[in-house]
Amino acid sequence: MKRKLLIYYLIILLGFSGQVFSQTYQLAGNPVNTTGWDLVSNAAVDNDFIRLTTDNTSLYGAIKLATPITLSYCDKWKVEFDFRIDGNGTTQFGRGDGFTFWYLVNPPTGFVSGGGLGIPGNASGLMVGFDIFNNSTEGQMSKIHLLYGTNDTAGNNIEYNNTPGSTFHSPDLIATQPFVGPVYKHVEVNGETDLTNPTNWIIKIKLDGVLIVDQSFAPSGAAIGMSQGYFGFSAATGGASARHSIKNVKVFVDKVPILNATVSPFVCTNPATGTGTVDLTSFNAQFVNNPGNYLFTYYVLGSSTPITNPTSFAYSGNTTIKVVIKDPSSTLCDNGDGVIQLNPTPFAATDATLTGCNNNNAGTATFDLTTAALTTVPGCTMQFYNTMYDLNAGINQIPNPTAYASGAAVIFAKVTTPQGCVSTAKVTLNLNPVVVVTDASLRTCFLETNPSLGTFNLSNATVTTVTGATKKYYPSLADAVNGTNEILNFLTYTAPSGVIYIKVFNAQGCYTIAKVTLTVLAPVLSSVLKDKIICIEDKTTLDAGPGFTSYLWSTGATTQTISNVGVGTYWVKLKTGDCTALQTVKVYASEQPVVTTIDISANTVTVFANGGTPPYQYSMDNINWQDSNVFNNVARGETKIFVKDSYDCEPIEINITVPNLINVITPNGDGVNDAIDYSALSNKKNLQIGIFDRYGYKLFQADKSNRYTWDGTTNGSKKVPTGNYWYSITWNENNSKNTPIKFSGWIMVKNRE
C-alpha cells in the first residue's frame, strides 16, 4: 500500500520540484473547483468548501477522484486539508459522527451508517478517521483513528479495529483540541518509508501543528499488495447529526516519471571466459529524461545490497537488475524503480550490402562502411579489412571507413560488442548504374541591347532520358564537380556563346555531368542596304535586299523595298529564322556648295566655290552652264551667279554688282572727269576702297568722309603725278552668305599743269 499511496500522491501533485510543493490534485477556490472529482450523495460545493453532510440525521456524503491511481514506489508523501464540524446535533445524541480521509480500493458509493464515519464495510486501504461520537458511551469525543488494512470489524467501525501494527487510536482530544466548532482545523498527514522495514510506512499526523502520531504502520488484510485505489473524503450521520466540511485539500508529491519500466538490452558472454560486462548506467536515459538530475541505485533482484560497480557489472547468465531512481532535490515522494533484464545470447554479425554512386562514371564510389547494417546491438565497434586474411591477422585495417573509395568489391568486418563478443561479416560493395547523359547544344537569338549576349532556357537542353532525374546547372566543370556557384536563374540565363554544365541526378542521388554548348546567333543584316545622299528636295528608294523571312520598315511597310522616301533616318527589322535584326539606314541631304569669294576685274568675273561635291558648274542665267568659273564681258551693274555641284541639285544663287567705273580722270577743274566716284557702292557691307601706286603704296582711302570719291590727290590736297594707279575694292554682298567680292583694276590720272 505504501508505494501505491505514494505514487497516487505523486500523480496528484505531479510537478512538485525541489523544496517547493507542487499540487496536481487539490480542492480549492471559491467556488471550489471539483474538476476531476466525483461528488457522492449529500456532498456539495458550498462557496469555498465542500459540505459532506448537512446537520441532519441519516445522511451520507463523499468526494473522490474520478479515476483510480496506480501507485508504485514511494519514499515520502504528504497531504494537507482543513476541516470543520459544526451544527446543532440532536437532543438525544448530540453531534455525530465524524469524517474520514482515505485511499481505498473500494470507495463508498452509497449510504453508510453513521458509526462507520462514512467508510463502507470491508473497505481496504489507508483510512484516517476524525471521530466525534463515542459509540460505547454515546457521548461526545474528539479522537483520531488510523487503519492501514481492511475495515472488517463489527458495525464497520474503525474505532474498534485493533489489528496489531496496522492501527492507531489517539486519546480523546476534546479537552485540548476539540473537533467540533465554528473554526476550521488544519491537518497534515505525512508518510515515509520505514527503512528498517521497507514494506511499512512511518505515518505522522499533525492537528493544528500538534503532533498526534508518529510511528511505523504495516499493511494488513487486503491492503497488502494493493496496486490501485481512489483518494477521497467521506462523512455520515446516524441518530446524531452534524455539518461536516472540508477545504484547501492539497496532496504533495514529487514524482520521477519513468519512461520504460523494463529495459532488455542485448548482452552476450565472451566465449573465452563465459562472462560479460555491461555499463548499467548507460541505460539511465531509457528510464528518465535528463538522468543527470536523478540518483540511480542498482540491485541484483533479491539482494538488498547495492551494486558497487554499475559501470562495469559482470554477469554470466540471466540476471535481473532492479534500478531505484530518486530525485535528490525532493523532500517528498520519489517513485521510480525500473528493471534491466540481462539475458545473454550468442552474438553474430550479419552480412550487409552497401550501394554507392559511380558519379560521373568515375568507376568508384565513396562508401561510409560504418553505416553497414551488421548488427542492431548498440555500442559495437567495427573494423574493416580488404581480406579475411588481414582480418584474422589484424593487419592492414582500412583507415578511412567513413569515406572509403572503391569499385564493386567485397570487404570484411570485425564487429565487437561492448561485452567483448566478436563476430565477422562480409560487406558487399555495389555500384549504382551510371546516370546516362549526352552532351547537348542550345542556340538563341542575340539581345538587341548587346548582340554578343543571348538569353537561354537551360532546362531545354535534352541531356538525359532518365525518369525522375533532377538537374543542377553550373558555369564550369569544376563548379559542377564541387557543387559551387550553381546557376539559379537557369530558365533565363544570359551569357555569350560558350559552355555550361548540367549535373544530372537519379533517384538514388547519383550523378553524371553533361556539357551544353551555348551559341548566340549573330544578327543577320542586309549587305545592300546603304546610307544615301540625295538632293534635299528629291526622293529615293531604299532596298533591304532579298533572302530574309520578313521585313518591317519604320514606315510600316513590310516589303523588301520602300520608295518615295526623302531625307531622314529609317530602320527595318529583318527576320532570319527566329531572330530579328534591326538595321538603321540614313538618307542624307547633299551638301550645297558655297561661293567663298568673287573677283571682279574690269568686266571679268571669277567665282570661287567650296563645299558640296565637285566638280562644280557655273551659270549666270540658270540655263546655260559652264565648267569654268570665269565669266568675261560681264555687263556693268546688278547680275546673278548660279553654282551647283555634281549632285545637280537646286543651284545656289548669288547677287553681285559689277561697278560701272571709269579708268581715266583729268583733275583740272573743268568739270569733266575731274574725279572717280565710288559712291554707287556705299550700300555694300564692309566696303573698303584703296588707291595704290605701282609700288603698292596706298595713296588714298575712300570712305564716308570723302563720299567715296578720289580726285587724284594724296594727303588731302597734293596732286599725284600723271600716271597709272591701281585700285582695289572689297565688300560683302547683301545676301544670306554675305558673299565677299573683290573688284580691282587700274586708273590713269592725267594732271595738266
Secondary structure as UniProt FT lines:
FT   HELIX           2..12
FT   TURN            13..15
FT   TURN            18..19
FT   STRAND          23..27
FT   TURN            29..32
FT   TURN            35..36
FT   STRAND          37..41
FT   STRAND          44..46
FT   TURN            47..48
FT   STRAND          49..53
FT   STRAND          60..65
FT   STRAND          69..70
FT   STRAND          76..86
FT   TURN            91..93
FT   STRAND          98..104
FT   HELIX           114..116
FT   TURN            117..118
FT   TURN            121..122
FT   STRAND          124..134
FT   TURN            135..138
FT   STRAND          139..150
FT   HELIX           154..156
FT   HELIX           158..160
FT   TURN            164..166
FT   STRAND          167..169
FT   TURN            174..176
FT   STRAND          185..193
FT   TURN            195..196
FT   TURN            198..199
FT   STRAND          201..207
FT   TURN            208..209
FT   STRAND          210..217
FT   HELIX           221..223
FT   TURN            224..225
FT   STRAND          228..236
FT   STRAND          243..252
FT   STRAND          262..263
FT   TURN            271..273
FT   STRAND          276..278
FT   HELIX           280..283
FT   HELIX           284..287
FT   HELIX           291..293
FT   STRAND          295..300
FT   TURN            301..302
FT   HELIX           310..312
FT   STRAND          313..315
FT   STRAND          319..326
FT   TURN            328..329
FT   STRAND          337..342
FT   STRAND          352..356
FT   HELIX           359..361
FT   STRAND          365..367
FT   HELIX           369..371
FT   TURN            378..379
FT   STRAND          381..385
FT   HELIX           388..393
FT   HELIX           401..403
FT   STRAND          404..406
FT   STRAND          409..416
FT   TURN            418..419
FT   STRAND          422..431
FT   STRAND          440..447
FT   TURN            448..449
FT   STRAND          450..456
FT   HELIX           458..460
FT   TURN            467..468
FT   STRAND          470..474
FT   HELIX           477..482
FT   HELIX           490..492
FT   STRAND          493..495
FT   STRAND          498..505
FT   TURN            507..508
FT   STRAND          511..521
FT   STRAND          532..534
FT   TURN            536..537
FT   STRAND          540..543
FT   STRAND          550..553
FT   TURN            554..555
FT   STRAND          561..565
FT   STRAND          568..576
FT   TURN            577..578
FT   STRAND          579..589
FT   STRAND          593..601
FT   TURN            602..603
FT   STRAND          604..611
FT   STRAND          617..619
FT   STRAND          630..631
FT   STRAND          637..644
FT   TURN            646..647
FT   STRAND          652..658
FT   STRAND          664..665
FT   STRAND          676..677
FT   HELIX           679..681
FT   TURN            682..683
FT   STRAND          685..692
FT   TURN            694..695
FT   STRAND          698..702
FT   HELIX           704..706
FT   TURN            707..708
FT   STRAND          709..710
FT   STRAND          713..714
FT   TURN            715..717
FT   STRAND          718..719
FT   STRAND          723..732
FT   TURN            736..737
FT   STRAND          740..749
//
